[in-house]
Amino acid sequence: MRASLLACSLLSLFSIPTLASPSDKVLESRDGRLVKRADDPVDPGTLSTTFNGVEVPPMKDLTPDNFEETIKDGYWFIKQFSPACPHCQKIAPTWQTLYEYYYTSDPLASSSSKPSDTKSLNSFHGFYNFHFASLNCQAYGDFCKKLDVKYFPQFSLYHNGEKVEEFTGKKSMEGLSEYVEDKLESIKPGSRPAKGVNLPKPGAKGVDTKAEPEVPAAKDKDPEAGAKAGEKHNEQVSAEDASSEKASTLKSKTKPKGGPANPQGISVPLTAESFQKLVTTTQDPWFIKFYAPWCHHCQALAPNWAQMAREMQNVLNIGEVNCDAEPRLCKDAHVSAFPTMYFFRGGERVEYNGLRGLGDLVNYAKKAVDVGLGVQDVDATSFKELEEKEEVIFLYFYDHATTSEDFEALERLTLSLIGHGRIVKTNSAALAERFKISTWPRLLVVRDGRANYYTPIAPKDMRDFRQILGWMRTVWLPIVPELTASNAREIMDGRYVVLGILSRGRSDEFLQSKRELKSAALEWMDKQVQLFQLERAELRDAKQLRIEEADDRNDQRALRAAKNMRITIREDDKKQVGFAWVDGDFWERWLRNTYGIDVANGERVIINDHDNRRYWDSSSSGSPILASRTSILETIPLVIANSPKLTPKSTVGTFESVFFSARSFIVNHPILFVLILIFSVVGATWLARARGRRAGRGGILGVTNGNNGFFHLDGKEGLLNGGSTGKFSQTLRRAAAQTAGAYRSPFAPKYTTPLNFHGVTVGAATKYAQIAATFGASAGVFALFFFGEVPRVRNDILRQLPFFDQYFDRTIAPEDNPF
């Protein structure tokens, strides 16, 4: 019974039509595996494709499990990407087509057919052992982080399981193919087509591999050597032979067309014509001296210049111009002194201002040679090696969007940096991470591991050669440079300088003192940065407080004013503190005469203020400043205060010291100086007017009230007789005329020499006497006023007047000057 019921239940179950209807998701069997039906979407990366009629298997997908095992043999060009990355999505068709093209390519130039078996030794993979693969960093993020993947997409080349380098070129079909071609050529020299390859478009299913490219590569490749290498590709080629052949190929490419520079090792005499032909219109570097045969400095330089030319044989062109024979050329070159030395390249020049010893000239010339190599590309490893050799390095970050105009502006900077620093460029993700670079292009300078950034980042600012060079001049000195004749003004001017006076003769103390100076400099810089940030934060807080206060009062005018406030504080608004050291043995006499210091008595430190010709050589305790960071950092704040807490010493005499002190006061307190100047002018004007008023109230010759005058002009008994022109006036005219005639007489030698008393000569006085005799008593009094500076002349006139003693309260001696 139970069996019959079970059979009925099963029969009714299978009879329900809805349960028996077919499903859209039915799986089908394919190659022994259950897969979805063909009409369902399938990931194209998991299926084979066809290119030029050849089936191409899916590109190898790497995972953390198979990564090391897969790439342990041969070359592997790997794309590390994220499916969500727009750049990765854009490059995906290019990457797939690049893989398909090379997978189906014929590595043997002599063969006319494609290999039938892709596993053959004559296939692309078998011939070069070069493979393509992809790594999904969205799925394996931790593993990609372990591989130091910094951005997407990132293309890396591995050889025998070890990372060789990252691809840094343009992420396009042409850029990727050019990189692959270079690697294939290095693996099998001479195996690649001489004119390059004809590339397909991204997403194409085929291309004519026999056709020549639209733009030939014009590379020096030997097809016959490639065919020969193809026949013997199973034989291992010596790595030394391959590297030497590649080096010789590069050397032949970079060799100048005109042969080596300075083949004879001489300084070439140049004329206007040869200068135009050899220097101006070429890109060849030249180091040229402008001189005059009669110049003693030029004569002293001549032996060192000739020896330097011999040292630079086959390295750098050396020339000289005789300005007596070629005055127009020297004028066009703006030569204003002899000798003048310029380094020329491609129509641009930079003046050499260093010492004129043989070693100095050769050292500069060797640095100038590096300019011809252009701005070199570096990665994290090579940059670290460069840091160990160079004190100042300018680093330019670029990416795929950096234009040729940006690179041209960068190349223009190299000439001005000769002798100051090294400039390199990079697109290394590791360096970008180290220096926190988030925008490209970007420029910074690295000094002792410390970075200073060129803050403008707009395209026009990054291409402004003069603006960038102006910034470079402020940072191209090392943290603690050596003071020399060529950089002394650059180091000393406009700042306080902590100057270590050291001796190379005591090597241990010398190295220790330099370390202490550098440590003090770095600590001081860190402290100043913190103070600057704190001060700027306080100003911003004050601005925000004004905004909030105006907002609370609903004062729109105050709110706008607060929002328009700009924080314009800059680090260089205050007088900066620099650090340097000087060779106390070489500059012994200058140091002894200027600062009274002899390095033989021990190494010392001074803080110098060259602008005001003063310095400090002792700390707050009165002891000398030692070459230690503690002593230096304790003394600096006491010196740079607005009113220095320590008494300075002067490097000049008393008179010059007063002058520089006054100049320092004017520079440091301009507003106070203007106020003092205004009050001084106003006070002097008021005093002059007050004296004028007192003279007016008292008359020209004396006061009019009381008996303390000398004689009276008004009233009945006055000299002018109440303003009349009577007998007294006639007498005055006659006396003045006689006196004037007497003083004009050639027989009066005592008065023949022109004398000048406050601008009035005796000759002028006689003319006023003539005026008095002609125009009356008033003019006579006017003459007496001017004769006041010539006592004997004045008194001789007065003594000729009648009743002379009656009108004077006392006797006037001839030498007196009552006025």
C-alpha positions in Angstrom: 0.0 0.0 0.0 2.7 2.4 0.9 4.6 1.6 -2.3 1.5 2.4 -4.4 1.0 5.8 -2.6 4.7 6.7 -3.2 4.4 5.9 -6.9 1.2 8.1 -7.2 2.9 11.0 -5.5 5.9 10.9 -7.8 3.7 10.6 -10.9 1.7 13.7 -9.9 4.8 15.7 -9.2 6.3 15.2 -12.7 3.0 16.1 -14.2 3.1 19.7 -13.1 4.0 21.8 -16.2 5.7 24.7 -14.3 8.2 22.5 -12.7 9.0 20.8 -16.0 9.7 24.0 -18.0 13.3 24.6 -19.1 15.5 27.2 -17.5 17.5 30.0 -19.2 20.5 29.2 -17.0 21.0 25.6 -18.0 24.6 24.7 -18.1 26.1 22.9 -21.0 29.2 20.7 -21.3 32.2 22.1 -23.1 35.6 20.3 -23.2 34.5 18.2 -20.2 33.6 21.3 -18.2 30.2 22.8 -17.3 29.9 26.3 -18.6 27.2 28.8 -19.4 25.6 28.9 -22.8 27.3 30.9 -25.5 24.8 33.7 -25.5 25.8 34.6 -22.0 28.4 37.4 -21.5 31.9 36.0 -21.2 35.0 37.7 -19.9 37.1 38.2 -23.1 40.3 37.9 -21.1 39.5 34.2 -20.4 39.0 33.3 -24.1 41.4 32.9 -27.0 41.5 35.6 -29.6 42.7 35.7 -33.2 45.2 38.1 -34.7 46.5 37.9 -38.3 44.7 34.6 -38.6 46.6 33.0 -35.7 44.8 31.9 -32.5 46.2 33.8 -29.5 45.8 32.2 -26.0 44.6 34.4 -23.1 47.3 36.6 -21.5 48.7 35.1 -18.4 46.9 36.3 -15.3 49.2 36.4 -12.2 48.2 35.7 -8.6 50.1 35.6 -5.4 50.2 31.8 -5.6 51.7 31.5 -9.1 53.6 34.8 -9.3 57.1 33.6 -8.3 56.8 30.3 -10.1 55.6 31.9 -13.3 58.2 34.7 -13.7 61.3 32.8 -12.4 62.6 32.2 -15.9 63.0 34.8 -18.7 61.7 38.3 -19.2 58.2 39.2 -18.0 56.6 42.5 -18.9 53.7 42.9 -16.4 50.8 45.3 -16.2 49.6 46.0 -12.7 46.2 47.5 -12.8 42.8 47.9 -11.2 39.6 47.3 -13.2 38.0 50.4 -11.6 40.8 52.7 -12.8 39.8 54.9 -15.8 43.4 54.9 -17.1 43.6 51.2 -16.9 40.3 50.8 -18.8 41.7 53.2 -21.5 45.0 51.3 -21.9 43.4 47.8 -21.8 42.8 47.5 -25.6 46.3 48.8 -26.4 47.8 46.3 -24.0 45.8 43.4 -25.4 46.6 44.3 -29.0 50.3 44.7 -28.2 50.4 41.3 -26.7 48.6 39.7 -29.7 50.9 41.5 -32.1 54.1 40.2 -30.5 52.7 36.8 -29.8 52.0 36.3 -33.5 55.1 38.1 -34.8 58.0 36.4 -36.6 61.3 36.9 -34.8 63.4 35.8 -37.7 63.8 38.5 -40.3 64.8 35.9 -43.0 61.7 33.9 -42.6 58.6 34.6 -44.8 56.1 32.6 -42.9 54.7 32.6 -39.4 55.6 29.7 -37.1 53.0 27.0 -37.2 53.7 25.9 -33.6 53.7 28.7 -31.1 55.7 26.5 -28.7 58.5 26.2 -31.3 61.9 27.5 -30.5 61.5 29.9 -33.4 58.3 31.4 -32.0 58.4 34.8 -30.3 58.3 33.4 -26.8 60.8 30.7 -27.6 63.2 33.0 -29.4 63.3 35.9 -26.9 62.0 34.2 -23.8 60.0 37.4 -23.4 56.4 37.2 -22.0 53.4 39.5 -21.2 51.3 39.2 -18.1 48.8 41.1 -16.0 48.2 41.4 -12.3 44.8 42.5 -10.9 45.6 44.7 -7.9 42.0 45.2 -7.0 41.8 41.5 -6.3 45.2 41.2 -4.8 45.8 44.6 -3.2 48.1 43.4 -0.4 50.3 41.6 -2.8 50.5 44.6 -5.1 51.5 46.7 -2.1 54.2 44.2 -1.3 55.4 44.6 -4.9 55.6 48.4 -4.3 52.9 49.3 -6.8 52.3 53.0 -6.3 49.8 53.9 -9.1 47.7 52.3 -11.8 48.5 51.2 -14.4 52.1 50.4 -13.6 54.2 48.5 -16.1 57.2 46.6 -14.7 59.9 44.4 -16.3 61.1 41.3 -14.4 64.1 39.1 -15.4 64.4 35.7 -13.8 62.1 36.6 -11.0 63.9 39.9 -10.1 62.4 43.3 -10.9 64.6 45.2 -13.4 62.8 48.5 -13.8 59.5 50.3 -14.3 58.3 51.5 -17.7 58.4 55.3 -17.6 57.6 56.2 -21.1 54.4 57.3 -22.9 51.6 54.8 -22.3 50.5 54.3 -25.9 51.0 51.7 -28.6 54.1 53.5 -29.9 55.6 54.1 -26.4 55.1 50.6 -25.2 56.3 49.1 -28.4 59.4 51.3 -28.5 60.3 50.0 -25.0 59.7 46.4 -25.9 61.8 46.8 -29.1 64.7 48.2 -27.1 64.6 45.2 -24.7 64.3 42.7 -27.5 67.3 44.3 -29.3 69.3 44.0 -26.1 68.3 40.3 -25.7 69.2 39.4 -29.3 71.3 42.2 -30.8 70.6 42.8 -34.5 67.4 40.8 -34.5 64.9 43.6 -34.8 64.0 45.4 -38.1 66.3 48.3 -38.9 63.4 50.7 -39.6 61.2 49.6 -36.8 57.9 47.7 -37.0 54.5 48.5 -38.4 52.2 48.6 -35.4 48.5 47.9 -35.4 45.8 50.2 -34.0 44.5 49.3 -30.6 41.7 46.7 -30.9 42.7 45.7 -34.5 42.6 42.1 -35.5 45.6 42.2 -37.8 48.3 44.2 -39.5 50.7 43.9 -42.4 53.9 42.8 -40.7 55.9 43.2 -43.9 55.0 46.8 -44.4 57.4 49.5 -43.3 56.3 51.9 -40.5 55.1 55.3 -41.4 57.9 56.9 -39.4 61.1 54.8 -39.7 62.9 54.2 -36.5 66.3 54.8 -38.2 68.1 52.6 -35.7 71.4 50.9 -36.5 70.3 47.3 -36.6 71.7 44.5 -38.7 69.0 42.1 -40.1 71.6 39.6 -41.2 73.0 39.4 -37.7 69.5 38.9 -36.5 68.9 35.9 -38.8 72.2 34.5 -37.8 71.3 34.9 -34.1 68.0 33.2 -34.8 69.7 30.1 -36.1 71.9 29.9 -33.0 69.5 31.4 -30.4 69.8 28.3 -28.2 73.5 29.2 -27.6 74.0 31.5 -24.6 75.5 34.8 -25.6 78.0 36.2 -23.2 76.6 39.1 -21.1 79.9 41.0 -21.4 79.9 40.8 -25.2 76.3 42.0 -25.3 76.8 44.9 -23.0 80.0 46.0 -24.8 78.3 45.8 -28.2 75.4 47.9 -26.8 77.7 50.4 -25.3 79.6 50.8 -28.6 76.3 51.3 -30.4 75.3 54.1 -28.0 78.7 55.7 -28.3 78.4 55.8 -32.0 75.0 57.4 -31.8 76.1 60.2 -29.4 79.4 60.9 -31.0 79.5 64.5 -32.3 79.5 64.9 -36.0 82.5 67.2 -36.0 84.7 64.8 -34.1 86.0 65.2 -30.5 86.2 68.5 -28.8 89.5 70.3 -28.5 91.5 67.6 -30.4 94.8 69.5 -30.1 94.5 70.5 -26.4 95.0 74.3 -27.1 93.2 77.5 -26.5 91.9 78.5 -30.0 92.3 82.2 -30.9 88.9 83.4 -32.2 87.9 86.2 -34.5 84.5 87.6 -35.1 84.0 85.3 -38.1 85.3 82.1 -36.5 83.3 83.0 -33.3 80.1 83.1 -35.3 80.9 79.9 -37.1 82.2 77.8 -34.2 80.4 79.1 -31.2 77.2 81.1 -31.9 75.6 78.9 -34.6 76.4 75.5 -33.0 75.4 73.6 -29.9 79.1 72.8 -29.1 80.1 73.9 -25.6 83.0 76.4 -25.4 84.9 77.9 -22.5 86.3 81.3 -23.8 88.6 84.0 -22.3 88.3 87.6 -23.3 91.5 89.5 -22.6 93.8 92.3 -23.6 97.6 91.8 -24.1 98.6 94.8 -21.9 96.4 93.6 -18.9 98.6 92.3 -16.1 95.9 90.0 -14.7 95.5 88.5 -18.2 99.2 87.9 -18.4 99.1 86.2 -15.0 96.2 84.0 -16.1 97.7 82.9 -19.4 99.9 80.0 -18.2 97.0 78.4 -16.2 94.6 78.9 -19.1 97.0 77.2 -21.5 97.5 74.3 -19.1 93.7 74.0 -18.5 93.3 73.7 -22.3 95.7 70.8 -22.4 93.9 69.1 -19.5 90.6 69.5 -21.5 91.9 67.9 -24.7 89.2 65.8 -26.4 86.8 66.9 -23.6 85.9 70.6 -24.0 86.6 73.3 -26.5 88.7 76.1 -25.1 89.1 79.5 -26.8 90.3 83.1 -26.4 89.5 86.5 -27.9 91.9 89.4 -28.1 89.8 92.4 -27.4 92.4 94.8 -28.8 92.1 93.0 -32.2 88.3 92.3 -31.9 86.8 95.3 -30.0 83.4 94.9 -31.7 83.1 91.3 -30.7 84.0 92.1 -27.1 81.5 94.9 -27.0 78.8 92.6 -28.3 79.7 90.1 -25.5 79.4 92.9 -22.9 83.0 92.6 -21.7 83.6 95.4 -19.2 86.8 94.1 -17.5 89.8 92.0 -18.3 90.0 89.1 -18.1 86.4 87.9 -18.5 85.6 84.3 -19.0 82.3 82.9 -20.3 81.0 79.4 -20.9 78.9 79.3 -24.1 76.5 76.7 -25.4 74.0 77.1 -28.2 74.0 80.9 -28.1 73.6 81.1 -24.3 76.3 81.9 -21.9 77.2 82.1 -18.2 80.1 84.0 -16.7 82.8 82.3 -14.6 83.5 84.3 -11.4 85.7 81.8 -9.6 89.3 81.7 -8.7 91.9 81.6 -11.5 94.1 78.8 -10.3 94.6 75.8 -12.5 92.6 73.5 -10.2 89.7 75.9 -10.0 89.6 76.3 -13.8 89.8 72.5 -14.5 87.1 71.8 -11.9 84.7 74.2 -13.4 85.4 73.0 -16.9 84.7 69.4 -15.9 81.4 70.4 -14.4 80.6 72.4 -17.5 81.1 69.2 -19.6 78.2 67.5 -17.8 75.9 70.2 -19.1 76.3 68.7 -22.6 74.6 65.5 -21.4 71.4 67.4 -20.7 69.0 66.7 -17.8 69.4 63.1 -16.9 66.6 60.8 -15.8 67.0 59.0 -12.5 65.2 56.5 -10.4 65.2 56.0 -6.6 68.4 54.0 -6.6 70.4 56.3 -8.8 69.1 59.3 -7.0 70.3 57.8 -3.7 73.8 57.3 -5.2 73.7 60.9 -6.5 72.9 62.2 -3.0 76.1 60.7 -1.7 78.2 62.7 -4.2 76.3 66.0 -4.6 75.5 68.5 -1.9 72.8 70.3 -3.9 70.4 68.5 -6.3 67.5 70.0 -8.1 64.9 67.3 -8.8 62.2 67.8 -11.5 59.1 65.5 -11.3 57.2 64.8 -14.5 54.5 62.4 -15.8 53.0 61.3 -19.1 51.2 64.7 -19.4 54.3 66.8 -19.2 54.8 68.6 -22.5 57.9 69.3 -24.6 57.6 73.0 -23.7 58.1 72.1 -20.0 61.2 70.1 -20.8 62.6 72.9 -23.0 62.3 75.3 -20.1 64.0 72.7 -17.9 67.0 72.4 -20.3 67.6 76.2 -20.2 68.3 76.0 -16.5 71.4 73.7 -16.8 73.8 76.4 -18.0 73.2 78.7 -15.0 73.7 75.8 -12.5 77.3 75.1 -13.5 79.3 75.1 -10.3 76.2 75.5 -8.1 74.2 72.2 -8.2 73.1 69.3 -10.3 69.6 69.1 -11.9 67.9 65.8 -12.8 64.4 64.6 -13.7 62.3 61.6 -12.7 58.9 60.0 -12.9 59.7 57.5 -10.2 56.7 56.6 -8.1 59.0 55.8 -5.2 60.6 59.3 -5.2 57.2 60.9 -5.6 56.1 59.0 -2.5 59.2 60.0 -0.6 58.8 63.7 -1.3 54.9 63.7 -1.2 54.4 64.8 -4.8 50.8 64.9 -5.9 50.9 67.4 -8.8 53.1 67.2 -11.9 55.4 68.8 -13.0 57.0 69.8 -9.8 60.5 71.1 -8.9 62.4 70.9 -5.6 65.9 71.1 -4.3 67.5 68.5 -2.0 70.3 69.6 0.4 71.5 67.0 2.9 68.3 65.1 2.5 66.2 68.1 3.2 63.8 69.2 0.5 62.7 72.8 -0.4 59.9 73.2 -2.9 59.4 75.6 -5.7 55.9 76.7 -4.6 54.3 78.0 -7.9 52.8 75.1 -9.7 50.8 76.8 -12.5 52.0 75.8 -16.1 53.2 79.3 -16.9 55.2 79.4 -13.6 56.8 76.1 -14.4 57.9 77.4 -17.8 59.1 80.8 -16.5 62.9 80.4 -16.8 63.8 83.6 -15.0 61.4 83.1 -12.2 62.6 79.6 -11.6 66.3 80.7 -11.8 65.6 83.5 -9.3 64.3 80.9 -6.8 67.2 78.6 -7.5 69.7 81.4 -6.6 68.1 81.5 -3.1 68.6 77.8 -2.4 71.6 76.6 -4.5 74.1 77.0 -1.6 74.7 73.9 0.5 73.4 73.9 4.1 76.9 74.7 5.3 79.0 75.9 2.3 82.7 76.7 2.3 83.4 80.4 2.1 85.5 81.2 -1.0 86.3 84.3 -3.1 83.7 83.4 -5.6 80.7 82.9 -3.2 81.7 85.3 -0.3 79.2 88.0 -1.2 76.5 85.5 -1.9 76.9 84.0 1.5 77.5 87.1 3.5 75.2 89.8 2.1 71.8 90.3 3.6 72.0 87.9 6.5 73.7 86.9 9.7 76.2 84.2 9.1 77.5 81.7 11.6 81.0 81.3 10.4 83.1 78.4 11.5 86.9 79.1 11.3 88.3 75.6 10.8 91.7 74.0 10.0 92.1 71.1 7.6 95.4 70.4 9.3 93.6 68.9 12.3 91.5 66.3 10.4 89.6 64.9 13.4 88.7 68.2 14.8 87.9 69.5 11.3 85.3 66.7 10.6 83.8 66.9 14.0 83.4 70.7 13.8 81.8 70.4 10.3 79.3 67.9 11.7 78.5 70.2 14.6 78.0 73.1 12.3 75.7 71.1 10.1 73.7 69.8 13.0 73.3 73.3 14.4 72.2 74.5 11.0 69.6 71.8 10.6 68.2 72.3 14.1 68.0 76.0 13.6 66.2 75.6 10.3 63.7 73.2 11.9 63.1 75.6 14.7 62.5 78.5 12.3 60.0 76.5 10.2 58.1 75.7 13.4 58.0 79.3 14.5 57.0 80.5 11.0 54.1 78.0 11.0 53.1 79.0 14.5 53.1 82.7 13.6 51.1 82.0 10.4 48.6 79.9 12.3 48.1 82.7 14.8 47.4 85.2 12.0 44.9 82.8 10.5 43.2 82.3 13.9 43.0 86.1 14.3 41.4 86.4 10.9 38.9 83.7 11.7 38.1 85.4 15.0 37.3 88.6 13.1 35.1 86.8 10.7 33.2 85.1 13.5 32.8 88.3 15.5 31.5 90.2 12.4 29.2 87.4 11.6 27.8 87.4 15.2 27.1 91.1 14.9 25.7 90.7 11.4 28.1 93.5 10.3 28.4 92.8 6.6 31.0 95.5 6.1 33.3 94.2 8.8 32.7 90.7 7.5 33.8 91.6 4.0 36.9 93.4 5.4 37.8 90.4 7.5 37.4 88.0 4.6 39.5 90.2 2.4 42.4 90.1 4.9 45.4 88.3 3.4 48.1 86.5 5.3 51.2 87.7 3.5 53.8 86.6 6.0 56.9 85.0 4.4 59.9 83.2 5.8 62.3 85.7 4.2 60.6 88.8 5.6 63.1 88.8 8.5 66.8 88.8 8.2 67.9 85.2 7.8 70.6 83.3 9.5 73.1 81.3 7.3 75.9 78.9 8.1 79.3 78.6 6.5 82.9 77.6 7.2 86.2 79.0 6.1 89.6 77.5 5.8 91.5 79.2 8.5 94.9 78.2 7.2 94.3 79.5 3.6 92.6 82.8 4.8 94.9 83.3 7.8 95.9 86.9 7.2 92.4 88.1 6.3 90.9 86.5 9.4 93.6 87.9 11.7 93.3 91.4 10.3 89.5 91.5 10.2 88.4 89.5 13.2 91.6 89.2 15.2 91.4 85.4 15.1 94.3 83.0 14.5 93.2 79.4 13.8 96.5 78.2 15.2 95.0 78.9 18.7 92.1 76.6 18.0 88.9 76.5 15.9 86.5 79.3 16.6 83.0 80.4 15.5 81.8 83.9 14.9 78.5 85.4 14.0 79.0 88.0 11.3 76.7 90.8 10.1 78.5 91.9 7.0 75.9 94.6 6.1 76.7 96.5 9.2 80.4 95.6 9.4 80.1 94.0 12.8 80.5 90.6 14.4 80.2 88.6 17.7 82.8 86.2 18.8 81.8 85.5 22.4 78.8 84.0 24.1 76.7 85.3 26.9 79.2 84.0 29.5 82.0 86.0 27.8 83.8 82.9 26.6 84.5 82.3 22.8 81.7 80.7 20.7 82.8 77.1 20.2 82.1 74.8 17.3 79.3 73.0 19.1 75.6 73.1 18.4 74.8 74.0 22.0 77.1 77.1 22.1 75.9 78.2 18.6 72.2 77.8 19.2 72.3 79.6 22.6 74.1 82.6 21.1 72.1 83.1 17.9 68.9 84.4 19.6 70.9 86.9 21.6 72.5 88.3 18.5 69.5 88.6 16.1 67.2 90.3 18.6 65.9 93.7 17.6 68.2 95.1 20.3 71.2 92.6 20.4 71.8 91.4 24.0 75.5 91.0 23.2 77.8 93.8 22.4 79.2 93.5 18.8 82.7 94.3 17.6 83.4 96.3 14.5 85.4 95.2 11.4 86.0 98.9 10.3 87.2 102.2 11.8 85.2 104.6 14.0 84.0 106.9 11.2 82.8 103.9 9.1 81.3 102.3 12.1 79.1 105.5 12.7 78.1 105.5 9.1 77.1 101.8 9.1 75.3 102.2 12.4 73.3 105.1 11.0 72.5 103.1 7.9 71.4 100.2 10.0 69.1 102.4 12.0 67.5 103.8 8.9 67.0 100.3 7.4 65.7 98.7 10.6 63.5 101.7 11.7 62.4 103.6 8.5 59.2 105.0 10.0 61.0 106.4 13.1 63.7 107.9 10.9 61.2 109.7 8.7 59.5 111.1 11.8 62.8 112.3 13.2 63.7 113.9 9.8 60.3 115.7 9.6 60.6 117.0 13.2 64.2 118.2 12.5 63.1 120.1 9.3 60.1 121.7 11.1 62.3 122.7 14.1 65.0 124.2 11.9 62.4 126.2 9.9 60.8 127.5 13.1 64.1 128.6 14.6 65.0 130.4 11.4 61.7 132.2 11.3 62.0 133.1 15.0 65.3 134.7 14.5 63.9 136.6 11.5 61.1 138.0 13.6 63.5 139.1 16.3 65.6 140.9 13.8 62.5 142.6 12.3 61.3 143.9 15.7 64.7 145.3 16.5 65.5 146.9 13.2 68.2 146.1 10.9 71.0 147.7 12.9 69.6 147.5 16.4 66.5 147.5 18.6 64.3 150.6 18.7 63.4 150.8 22.4 65.7 151.4 25.3 69.4 152.1 25.1 70.7 148.7 24.2 70.9 149.5 20.5 73.8 150.9 18.7 72.1 153.7 16.8 68.6 154.7 15.9 67.0 154.9 12.5 63.6 156.5 13.4 62.4 159.7 15.1 63.8 163.1 14.8 67.2 162.2 15.9 67.4 159.0 13.8 69.9 158.5 11.1 67.2 158.6 8.5 65.7 161.8 10.0 62.2 160.4 10.0 62.5 159.1 6.5 63.6 162.4 5.0 66.2 162.7 2.3 67.9 165.8 3.8 71.4 166.6 4.6 72.2 163.3 6.3 71.2 161.4 3.3 73.5 163.4 1.1 76.3 162.9 3.6 75.7 159.1 3.7 75.7 159.0 -0.1 78.9 160.9 -0.3 80.6 158.7 2.4 79.5 155.5 0.7 80.7 156.8 -2.6 84.1 157.7 -1.2 84.4 154.4 0.5 83.4 152.5 -2.6 86.0 154.4 -4.6 88.6 153.7 -2.0 88.1 150.0 -1.9 88.1 149.8 -5.7 91.5 151.5 -5.7 94.4 149.5 -7.0 96.5 151.1 -4.3 94.7 149.3 -1.6 96.4 145.9 -1.8 95.0 144.8 1.5 91.6 144.6 -0.1 92.5 143.5 -3.6 92.3 139.8 -2.9 88.7 138.6 -3.3 87.3 137.7 0.1 84.1 135.8 0.8 82.2 136.2 4.0 79.0 134.0 3.9 78.7 134.5 0.2 79.4 138.3 0.0 82.7 139.3 -1.5 84.4 142.6 -1.1 83.7 143.3 -4.8 80.0 142.9 -4.2 80.2 145.2 -1.2 81.6 148.0 -3.3 78.8 147.6 -5.7 76.3 148.0 -2.9 78.2 151.1 -1.8 77.7 152.5 -5.3 74.0 151.7 -5.0 73.8 153.6 -1.7 75.5 156.6 -3.1 73.1 156.7 -6.1 69.8 155.9 -4.5 69.9 157.6 -1.1 70.1 156.8 2.6 67.8 153.8 2.5 70.1 152.1 0.0 73.0 153.1 2.2 71.5 151.3 5.1 71.0 148.3 2.8 74.7 148.5 2.0 75.6 148.6 5.7 73.5 145.4 6.2 75.6 143.5 3.7 78.8 145.1 4.9 78.0 143.7 8.3 80.1 140.6 7.4 83.1 142.8 6.6 83.8 144.8 9.8 86.5 147.1 8.5 84.5 148.1 5.5 81.4 148.8 7.5 83.2 150.8 10.2 85.2 152.9 7.7 81.9 153.9 6.1 80.4 154.8 9.5 83.4 156.8 10.6 82.9 159.2 7.6 79.5 160.2 8.9 79.2 163.5 10.9 78.3 163.2 14.6 79.5 159.6 14.5 80.1 159.4 18.3 76.7 161.1 19.0 74.8 158.2 17.6 76.7 155.3 19.2 76.5 154.2 22.8 80.0 152.8 22.7 83.1 152.9 20.6 83.3 150.3 17.9 86.6 148.6 17.4 87.5 148.0 13.7 87.7 144.2 14.3 84.3 143.9 16.0 81.3 142.4 14.3 78.2 143.5 16.3 75.9 141.9 13.9 
